[in-house]
Amino acid sequence: MKEYQTITEISGPLVFVETDEPVGYDDIVEIELSDGETRRGQVLESASDYVAIQVFEGTEGIDRDASVRFLGETMKMPVTEDLLGRVMDGTGQPIDGGPEIVPDERRDIVGEAINPFSREYPEEFIQTGVSAIDGMNTLVRGQKLPIFSASGLPHNDLALQIARQATVPEEEDGEDDEGSEFAVIFGAMGITAEEANEFMDDFERTGALERSVVFMNLADDPAVERTITPRLALTTAEYLAFEKDYHVLVILTDMTNYCEALREIGAAREEVPGRRGYPGYMYTDLAQLYERAGRIEGREGSVTQLPILTMPGDDDTHPIPDLTGYITEGQIYIDRDLNSQGIQPPINVLPSLSRLMDDGIGEGLTRADHADVKDQIFAAYAEGEDLRDLVNIVGREALSELDNKYLDFADRFEEEFVDQGTDTARSIDETLELGWDLLSMLPKDALNRIDEDLIEEHYREDETAEAVEA
């Protein structure tokens, strides 16, 4: 193994080294400082006579006397089923005081794309316990469904709620004793120490840590580390899913911090910037992460992704949410107005979308009435939202009796269906029954999106309306 002492330049998180032979792209590097400290890095750019290295622990203290060794291998994640219940830093090193990890194998963190021919279509329901997701924008095993949030909104609370409540129905019902188990991989990028403590307190208090693997990259950690944290998390997820038959839910927060790290590294490399200063290859980079979700034919397990991003300036046309929306299968919107009203979780179901929902609901998956109930609630809530604007102009007295019922429906939908707090887990049956309670506020002839047989079976006269009339 050759050792070089030919550092020519240090720029931000990058170190430039002259070499006399080609070095592999993405190869791992060890940099030994004059005081004996060793830092790790990764080859970011390789030419015939020099390489650019991104240093994971930061470049502070590195000088021209430092020695550089190229290990001749790419970065690998030591994987084993014993990782469940462990907490790692952003580079995959344990930080929970537990024993050393004895891996079953070491896997390249870049991973391999799933062969499209071998992909199995996602069509099995994951129950998050959150009505606005389960009932209206259902998450399906193998799907990638991002949460679009903004600064100051409680997306972390929603992430924790889903992490501790999410289940797969076959596991919950106990019908399949040999069925796949459920695991959560939680990858945090660029979060504050306060947020990290909040996450860990919740994981330990609720016992969710026992079935989770947590990767923590803090705001004061080097930006370069942020680019490998999600890859370590996804490599672990793929091992548990496709080798150990787990259904794995990967929660990545915050993808905005990840993209900011890409921009910082791109600036240090003096790359030509793309939209708003982000690298032109950001779409490709994000796709490499998001497309690692899915199911493989003949394998029991699945990898489902729930990436969270904060939209700068609440702007969903910003490059990060814009590109994410192109790659993924829908989005869940966290709404600032609902949050200001005290509704938790403040999910706005109207702009939210799960493109795979229709394949993951219905008889044998959730319930036969699910699709019709969802369609009718969407229509009624949208009607109520439109009438709210009209009321501001003409007042409620100018509206018809049916219009007033739609207004009341919209209010109750937000207060009873969406607002459930962060500690309440609802089964899909409870969610749909609550939906029927709300739809019973409307006259039967207004339920034009539901099959008549389902109306006869589930519709019940609204007791509140009867009491008011009496």
Disulfide bonds with the S-S distance in Angstrom:
none
